[in-house]
Amino acid sequence: MIRIEKAVIDDLERIAEIGRITFLETYLPNTPKEAVESFVATAFDLDTLRAEFNIESIHYFIIFSDETLAGYGKIELNAQNEMLETPQLTKLERFYVLKEFHGHKLGAQLFNHLVQFSKEQQQRGMWLYVLIANERALRFYTKNNFQIVGEYDFKISETRYNPNYVMYLVY
């Protein structure tokens, strides 16, 4: 059974763990280990995540397969991107499903839930950054009607930036 629910503060440790695991899996093949570990230590710090839970425009949703937490999505409402002129856009900030759940359609269900929530909040589209080398993610987003609208250098550490696409989905 698949279940999606809005995350609560008690979910922070599990969200941080999934974030660390999936980020390392995605970035280590293309990025120096020290840079990835530095990013992970900051981005998935419990105090950082706790502060985000107090920001009204940020929403976390978690997905379960049976009773096992399989992944999560983080969106930010009304998050503009300099490459897009449309107002009222949602940024898909994080979208992580653990590797052992790939191929089970959990990502599609979580994604559809995030889009539906975004639409209910009167948003007009969704955008994201995706690592150019992440072919699996690019196929997923393209299959879900995202278009590449530009490129962005994603800062991993003080000395490392990775090339990302900016992708956009119009509702």
PyMOL commands that set and color helices and strands:
alter all, ss='L'
color gray80, all
select helices_A, chain A and resi 9-27+33-43+46-52+99-101+106-120+135-143
alter helices_A, ss='H'
color red, helices_A
select strands_A, chain A and resi 2-6+58-65+68-76+89-97+125-131+147-155+161-170
alter strands_A, ss='S'
color yellow, strands_A
deselect
rebuild
show_as cartoon
